[in-house]
Amino acid sequence: MALPISTAFGVSLKNLDILIVDDNANMRLLLRTILRSFGLQGVRQARDGTTGLAEIERRIPSLIISDWEMAPMNGADFMRAVRRVGREPSCFVPIVVLTAYASRDIVEAAFDQGATQLLVKPVTPANLLQRINWVLEDDRPFEKAGDIWRQEMRIARAKPQAQVSPRRAGGVWSID
């Protein structure tokens, strides 16, 4: 049996049904305005994770854009609820996580909880469109990871710096 892939894989941009989940009304307005400038009409909003889950139950979106820091349900808890095993097929909706703080710990936590992509604020039309296009072309399968479904996302570990030793050859310094 083939593993499931993202519900947005292969969908055209104009046919997306996007759910924005953010506790900041100004951020929801900004995202909705940018998305509509791309020609998208199917843009829905939720003011927090709990409202977002109810909206998913009403109609499964093809893509979710969710803030990481929100209350009362934060982005990590929201994603765990969406990705929970047993919520098929809604658990395979791609999620782009918004964050103002792109520390390594937050990035790893977001992908561990099931993020498909990550977008660092401030949001620009160009970087939002880039993340959406990545999602539309993303054919990584979902795999069970404990009690959630997620796509494998490897974050490259920093490589140690190569040791550079200057040498002087014939009056000219060179680096090996």
C-alpha positions in Angstrom: 0.0 0.0 0.0 1.4 3.4 -1.0 1.8 6.0 1.7 -0.5 9.0 1.4 0.7 12.3 0.1 -0.3 15.9 0.6 -3.9 16.8 -0.3 -2.5 19.8 -2.2 0.0 17.9 -4.4 -0.7 18.6 -8.0 -3.6 21.1 -7.4 -3.4 24.4 -9.2 -2.9 27.6 -7.3 -6.3 29.0 -8.3 -8.1 25.9 -7.1 -6.8 25.9 -3.5 -9.0 26.2 -0.5 -6.8 27.8 2.1 -7.5 28.1 5.8 -5.6 30.8 7.7 -5.3 30.1 11.4 -3.9 33.1 13.4 -5.0 34.9 16.5 -3.9 38.3 15.0 -6.6 39.8 12.9 -4.1 42.1 11.1 -2.0 39.1 10.1 -5.2 37.3 8.8 -6.1 40.4 6.8 -2.6 40.6 5.3 -2.5 37.0 4.3 -6.0 37.0 2.9 -5.1 40.2 0.9 -2.0 38.6 -0.5 -3.7 35.4 -1.4 -6.5 37.2 -3.1 -4.0 39.2 -5.1 -2.8 35.7 -6.4 -6.4 35.1 -7.7 -7.4 32.8 -4.9 -11.1 33.0 -3.9 -11.1 30.1 -1.5 -9.6 31.7 1.6 -11.1 31.0 5.0 -10.0 32.2 8.4 -10.0 31.0 12.0 -9.0 33.2 15.0 -7.3 30.3 16.9 -6.5 26.6 16.8 -9.8 25.5 18.3 -11.8 27.5 15.7 -9.4 26.2 13.0 -10.2 22.6 14.0 -13.9 23.3 13.8 -13.4 24.8 10.3 -11.6 21.7 9.2 -14.4 19.5 10.4 -16.9 21.7 8.5 -14.8 21.4 5.2 -11.3 20.0 4.7 -9.1 22.7 3.2 -6.4 21.9 0.6 -3.8 24.0 2.6 -3.5 25.5 6.1 -1.4 28.5 7.0 -1.0 28.6 10.8 0.7 30.8 13.2 3.1 29.1 15.7 2.5 31.5 18.6 -1.2 31.9 19.3 -3.6 31.5 22.1 -5.4 29.7 23.6 -4.3 26.8 21.4 -0.8 27.3 20.0 0.5 26.2 16.6 2.2 23.0 18.0 -1.0 21.8 19.7 -3.1 22.7 16.7 -0.8 20.7 14.3 -0.7 17.7 16.6 -4.6 17.7 16.6 -4.7 18.0 12.8 -2.0 15.4 12.2 -3.4 12.9 14.8 -3.7 9.3 13.6 -7.4 8.6 13.0 -8.2 12.0 11.5 -7.7 10.7 8.0 -8.0 12.3 5.4 -7.8 15.7 7.0 -4.5 14.9 8.7 -2.8 15.0 5.2 -3.5 18.6 4.6 -0.2 20.5 4.2 0.5 23.1 6.9 2.7 26.1 6.4 3.8 27.4 9.8 4.3 31.1 10.3 6.7 32.2 12.9 8.5 35.5 13.9 11.3 33.5 15.6 13.2 31.1 13.3 15.5 29.6 15.9 16.7 26.1 15.2 14.6 24.8 18.1 11.4 26.2 16.8 12.1 25.0 13.2 12.8 21.5 14.4 9.8 21.5 16.7 7.5 22.7 13.9 8.7 19.9 11.5 8.5 17.3 14.4 4.9 18.3 14.9 4.0 18.0 11.3 4.7 21.2 9.5 5.0 20.9 5.7 6.8 24.2 5.3 7.9 27.1 7.5 7.5 30.8 6.7 9.3 33.4 8.7 7.7 36.8 9.3 7.6 39.4 8.0 5.5 37.8 5.2 6.0 39.1 1.7 4.0 38.1 -1.4 7.1 36.5 -2.9 8.0 34.3 0.0 4.4 33.2 0.6 4.0 32.3 -3.1 7.3 30.4 -3.0 6.1 28.3 0.0 2.7 27.6 -1.6 4.4 26.5 -4.8 6.7 24.2 -2.9 3.6 22.6 -1.2 1.9 22.1 -4.6 5.0 20.2 -5.9 5.6 18.3 -2.7 5.2 14.6 -3.2 6.9 13.5 0.0 4.8 10.8 1.6 3.3 11.0 5.1 4.6 8.5 7.6 3.3 7.6 11.1 5.5 9.1 13.8 4.0 7.9 17.1 0.4 9.2 17.2 0.7 11.7 14.3 1.3 11.7 10.6 4.1 13.8 9.2 6.4 14.2 6.2 10.1 13.5 6.7 12.0 16.8 6.9 15.7 16.6 7.4 17.5 19.7 8.7 21.1 19.6 7.8 23.4 19.7 10.7 26.1 22.3 10.6 29.4 20.8 9.3 32.5 21.6 11.2 34.7 24.2 9.5 37.5 22.8 7.5 40.9 23.5 9.0 42.7 26.1 6.9 46.4 26.4 7.3 48.2 29.1 5.4 51.4 28.2 3.7 54.0 30.4 2.2 55.4 29.1 -1.1 57.8 31.1 -3.0 57.0 34.4 -1.3 53.2 34.0 -1.9 50.7 32.9 0.8 48.3 30.2 -0.2 45.5 28.4 1.6 45.1 24.6 1.2 
